[in-house]
Structure formats: structure tokens, C-alpha cells
Amino acid sequence: PGWYRLIAELHAQLCEIDVDYEVLQVKEKFGKLRYNARSEVDDTEVQLRFDTAMYDAEALSATICEWCGDTGKFCVSKHDSERRYRTLCRKCRTLSSGRGQRFRPV
């Protein structure tokens, strides 16, 4: 829910580039937004603008709390033997501690 506005703005940008683009997948991976989509427009400049918009949104997602939308920091938590990544604000990091995961900014 915290990235809702970011995703909506990215969608609007991509629609300006190609109103018929196709969304393949929207997810969180390694603490950042992954928005996978494609445009069938056969134009190098259009493809570059399209890919740049998705890349920029992914980079911006590392500064927005994925849970609440406030300003966040890219964080890591060691859970069992694996590391987990999230982008969280201070408040949500504190809430995650109550759930048994301690995330700390990288």
C-alpha cells in the first residue's frame, strides 16, 4: 500500500508513452518495487523512455516506505539464515520489531 501512489504515477507515465502497454508483473523484490511491463511500439526512443520510467520508479521505491508511503530507508534484516530486504520508515521498522524482525538501514 505504501507504493500505491508511486505505482499510479508510473502507470500514468507509461500510458503517456504507450496507452496500450501490457503489465506483466508488479511486486517487491529485494526491498524495491519491480514493475515489469512491455510496450509493443517498435521505436527505440519510445522503448528507452518506457524502460527509463520503470527504472526511475524502482530507484525511487528505495526511498518510500513500502508499508505506509512515508519517507523510508532501504533496510536489511537477518531472519534465520537468510537476509530480507525492505524499504521502511522509522515507525514501520519499529512495528516490524514487534513482529519478530529487526530491520536496520543499510
C-alpha positions in Angstrom: 0.0 0.0 0.0 2.9 2.4 0.6 3.9 2.3 -3.0 0.4 2.8 -4.4 1.0 6.5 -5.4 4.3 5.6 -7.0 2.7 2.8 -9.0 -0.2 5.0 -10.0 2.2 7.7 -11.2 4.3 5.2 -13.1 1.2 3.8 -14.8 0.2 7.3 -15.9 3.7 8.0 -17.3 3.7 4.7 -19.2 0.2 5.4 -20.6 1.5 8.7 -22.0 4.2 6.7 -23.8 2.0 3.8 -24.9 -1.6 3.7 -23.9 -1.7 0.0 -24.9 1.2 -1.2 -22.9 0.9 -4.5 -21.1 1.6 -5.0 -17.4 3.4 -8.4 -16.8 4.0 -8.2 -13.1 4.1 -5.8 -10.1 5.9 -7.0 -7.0 8.5 -6.2 -4.3 11.9 -7.9 -4.7 14.9 -7.3 -2.5 13.2 -4.3 -0.9 12.4 -2.4 -4.1 9.5 -2.2 -6.5 9.6 -4.4 -9.6 7.2 -3.2 -12.2 7.5 -5.4 -15.3 5.7 -4.2 -18.4 6.2 -4.1 -22.1 5.4 -1.9 -25.0 4.9 -3.2 -28.5 5.8 0.1 -30.0 8.7 -0.5 -32.4 10.6 2.6 -31.8 14.0 2.8 -29.9 13.3 6.2 -28.4 9.9 5.0 -27.1 11.4 1.9 -25.6 14.1 3.9 -23.9 11.6 6.3 -22.4 9.5 3.3 -21.3 12.4 1.5 -19.7 13.7 4.6 -18.0 10.4 5.3 -16.4 10.3 1.8 -14.8 14.0 2.1 -13.8 13.4 5.5 -12.1 10.4 4.2 -10.2 12.4 1.3 -9.0 15.1 3.6 -7.7 12.6 5.9 -6.1 10.9 3.0 -4.3 14.1 2.6 -2.2 13.2 5.9 -0.6 9.5 5.3 0.1 8.2 3.1 2.9 6.5 0.1 1.2 4.1 -0.3 4.1 2.8 3.3 4.7 4.2 5.6 2.0 6.3 7.9 4.3 9.9 8.6 3.6 11.8 5.3 4.0 15.2 3.8 4.0 16.5 0.7 2.4 16.9 -1.8 5.2 18.1 -5.4 5.9 17.1 -8.0 8.4 18.7 -11.3 9.1 16.0 -13.9 9.6 17.1 -17.4 10.2 20.0 -17.8 7.7 18.7 -15.5 5.0 18.7 -11.8 4.6 15.4 -10.0 4.0 15.2 -6.5 2.4 12.6 -3.9 2.8 12.2 -0.1 2.4 10.7 1.1 5.6 10.3 4.3 7.6 11.3 4.5 11.2 7.8 3.8 12.5 7.3 0.7 10.4 10.8 -0.5 11.3 9.7 -0.3 15.0 6.4 -2.1 14.2 8.4 -4.9 12.4 10.4 -5.4 15.6 7.2 -6.3 17.4 6.6 -8.9 14.7 10.0 -10.5 15.4 12.0 -8.9 12.6 14.5 -6.2 13.2 15.3 -4.2 10.1 18.2 -1.8 10.1 19.0 0.8 7.4 21.8 -0.1 5.0 
